[in-house]
Amino acid sequence: MKRLFKKGERVRSKVDGKVMEVLKYIKNKVVEVKWFDLSTKEVRTNKINENKLSKAA
C-alpha cells in the first residue's frame, strides 16, 4: 500500500474545502484527520477516505 500523505501533513478536503492535518492511517486508504472548527472554537477529529483528500497548497 502506497500512502499519499505523511503524518502531520496539511491536506484539503475535496468535499467542503476544509484544510486538515493528517494524524494517522487507520487502515487501507482511511485517514484520521483533525481540523479547527471556527463556530465552536474547538479541534475536531474525523476519519476520511484517502480519495476525498488532496494536498493543500
N, CA, C and O of each residue as an XYZ file, in Angstrom:
228
protein
N       0.850     -1.187      0.000
C       0.000      0.000      0.000
C       0.886      1.238      0.000
O       1.717      1.407      0.892
N       0.716      2.095     -0.985
C       1.456      3.344     -1.036
C       0.610      4.441     -0.403
O      -0.530      4.673     -0.808
N       1.170      5.102      0.578
C       0.449      6.165      1.270
C       0.717      7.493      0.576
O       1.860      7.822      0.259
N      -0.341      8.244      0.347
C      -0.205      9.520     -0.335
C       0.227     10.641      0.607
O       0.877     11.595      0.179
N      -0.130     10.531      1.882
C       0.126     11.605      2.837
C       0.945     11.091      4.009
O       0.872      9.915      4.364
N       1.728     11.986      4.608
C       2.508     11.639      5.782
C       1.868     12.254      7.016
O       1.054     13.171      6.914
N       2.241     11.743      8.178
C       1.727     12.258      9.438
C       2.151     13.727      9.595
O       3.312     14.069      9.372
N       1.208     14.583      9.977
C       1.491     15.995     10.167
C       1.345     16.841      8.927
O       1.511     18.059      8.993
N       1.038     16.228      7.789
C       0.920     16.960      6.537
C      -0.449     17.637      6.436
O      -1.448     17.103      6.920
N      -0.490     18.811      5.808
C      -1.739     19.538      5.616
C      -2.403     19.055      4.334
O      -1.766     18.979      3.284
N      -3.687     18.730      4.429
C      -4.458     18.269      3.278
C      -5.749     19.071      3.188
O      -6.202     19.655      4.172
N      -6.333     19.093      1.995
C      -7.594     19.802      1.779
C      -8.671     18.797      1.387
O      -8.434     17.902      0.575
N      -9.851     18.954      1.972
C     -10.972     18.090      1.652
C     -11.547     18.485      0.296
O     -11.788     19.665      0.044
N     -11.768     17.500     -0.581
C     -12.369     17.766     -1.885
C     -13.863     18.039     -1.749
O     -14.464     18.626     -2.649
N     -14.467     17.628     -0.650
C     -15.907     17.779     -0.466
C     -16.272     19.209     -0.067
O     -17.098     19.839     -0.726
N     -15.665     19.728      1.005
C     -16.049     21.047      1.508
C     -14.913     22.066      1.556
O     -15.150     23.214      1.930
N     -13.697     21.686      1.192
C     -12.599     22.633      1.105
C     -11.880     22.946      2.400
O     -11.045     23.851      2.428
N     -12.177     22.221      3.484
C     -11.503     22.462      4.763
C     -10.051     22.002      4.699
O      -9.736     20.983      4.086
N      -9.175     22.768      5.340
C      -7.779     22.359      5.457
C      -7.639     21.572      6.750
O      -8.055     22.034      7.812
N      -7.052     20.380      6.660
C      -6.945     19.473      7.795
C      -5.511     19.009      7.943
O      -4.689     19.189      7.045
N      -5.219     18.407      9.094
C      -3.891     17.841      9.333
C      -4.023     16.339      9.517
O      -4.918     15.875     10.224
N      -3.135     15.574      8.885
C      -3.171     14.111      8.963
C      -2.629     13.665     10.321
O      -1.521     14.038     10.706
N      -3.415     12.864     11.043
C      -2.966     12.300     12.320
C      -2.335     10.934     12.120
O      -1.209     10.700     12.558
N      -3.057     10.018     11.454
C      -2.534      8.670     11.217
C      -3.411      7.944     10.213
O      -4.535      8.360      9.931
N      -2.883      6.856      9.680
C      -3.645      5.954      8.819
C      -4.308      4.909      9.705
O      -3.643      4.284     10.531
N      -5.609      4.716      9.541
C      -6.350      3.716     10.322
C      -6.210      2.345      9.671
O      -5.714      1.407     10.295
N      -6.643      2.229      8.427
C      -6.485      1.003      7.661
C      -6.287      1.401      6.219
O      -6.021      2.570      5.940
N      -6.406      0.478      5.305
C      -6.112      0.750      3.900
C      -6.976      1.889      3.363
O      -8.194      1.753      3.249
N      -6.340      3.010      3.034
C      -6.957      4.201      2.443
C      -7.903      4.956      3.358
O      -8.676      5.774      2.859
N      -7.891      4.735      4.668
C      -8.687      5.524      5.611
C      -7.724      6.309      6.494
O      -6.830      5.737      7.117
N      -7.919      7.638      6.542
C      -7.004      8.533      7.226
C      -7.749      9.240      8.352
O      -8.883      9.679      8.166
N      -7.113      9.352      9.524
C      -7.675     10.141     10.613
C      -7.092     11.541     10.522
O      -5.873     11.714     10.495
N      -7.973     12.548     10.474
C      -7.549     13.938     10.322
C      -8.120     14.788     11.443
O      -9.086     14.403     12.103
N      -7.499     15.970     11.654
C      -8.036     16.927     12.621
C      -8.089     18.298     11.979
O      -7.284     18.616     11.104
N      -9.048     19.117     12.421
C      -9.168     20.480     11.947
C      -9.776     21.331     13.050
O     -10.323     20.804     14.019
N      -9.679     22.637     12.903
C     -10.212     23.566     13.885
C     -11.571     24.055     13.414
O     -11.692     24.619     12.326
N     -12.595     23.837     14.237
C     -13.952     24.266     13.918
C     -14.139     25.690     14.422
O     -14.101     25.924     15.630
N     -14.339     26.648     13.516
C     -14.446     28.053     13.894
C     -15.722     28.377     14.651
O     -15.715     29.263     15.505
N     -16.817     27.686     14.363
C     -18.087     28.013     15.007
C     -18.098     27.643     16.488
O     -18.644     28.386     17.303
N     -17.500     26.503     16.847
C     -17.472     26.086     18.249
C     -16.128     26.335     18.910
O     -15.985     26.153     20.119
N     -15.125     26.759     18.109
C     -13.776     27.060     18.597
C     -13.131     25.871     19.322
O     -12.604     26.007     20.426
N     -13.189     24.708     18.671
C     -12.526     23.518     19.214
C     -11.973     22.656     18.082
O     -12.371     22.786     16.925
N     -11.057     21.786     18.443
C     -10.425     20.900     17.465
C     -11.289     19.660     17.297
O     -11.696     19.034     18.276
N     -11.562     19.313     16.044
C     -12.371     18.130     15.719
C     -11.494     17.092     15.036
O     -10.531     17.440     14.354
N     -11.824     15.829     15.217
C     -11.143     14.746     14.505
C     -12.184     13.919     13.769
O     -13.335     13.819     14.194
N     -11.759     13.327     12.653
C     -12.666     12.517     11.852
C     -11.860     11.535     11.024
O     -10.661     11.729     10.824
N     -12.503     10.487     10.543
C     -11.882      9.515      9.660
C     -12.451      9.721      8.261
O     -13.666      9.693      8.066
N     -11.557      9.929      7.283
C     -11.969     10.226      5.919
C     -11.214      9.310      4.960
O     -10.056      8.964      5.195
N     -11.881      8.926      3.885
C     -11.251      8.113      2.856
C     -10.172      8.938      2.149
O     -10.356     10.128      1.892
N      -9.059      8.297      1.842
C      -7.918      8.962      1.219
C      -8.277      9.587     -0.131
O      -7.673     10.585     -0.524
N      -9.238      9.024     -0.837
C      -9.629      9.530     -2.158
C     -10.327     10.874     -2.095
O     -10.401     11.570     -3.108
N     -10.841     11.262     -0.935
C     -11.567     12.527     -0.798
C     -10.666     13.655     -0.304
O     -11.154     14.721      0.069
N      -9.344     13.423     -0.300
C      -8.384     14.429      0.156
C      -7.384     14.759     -0.938
O      -7.081     13.922     -1.789
N      -6.871     15.991     -0.911
C      -5.792     16.385     -1.811
C      -4.787     17.197     -1.006
O      -5.100     17.670      0.086
N      -3.580     17.359     -1.543
C      -2.555     18.125     -0.835
C      -2.947     19.589     -0.814
O      -3.409     20.135     -1.815
N      -2.757     20.227      0.352
C      -3.069     21.649      0.478
C      -1.901     22.471     -0.058
O      -0.741     22.087      0.084
N      -2.217     23.586     -0.664
C      -1.184     24.463     -1.220
C      -0.540     25.298     -0.121
O       0.354     26.098     -0.396
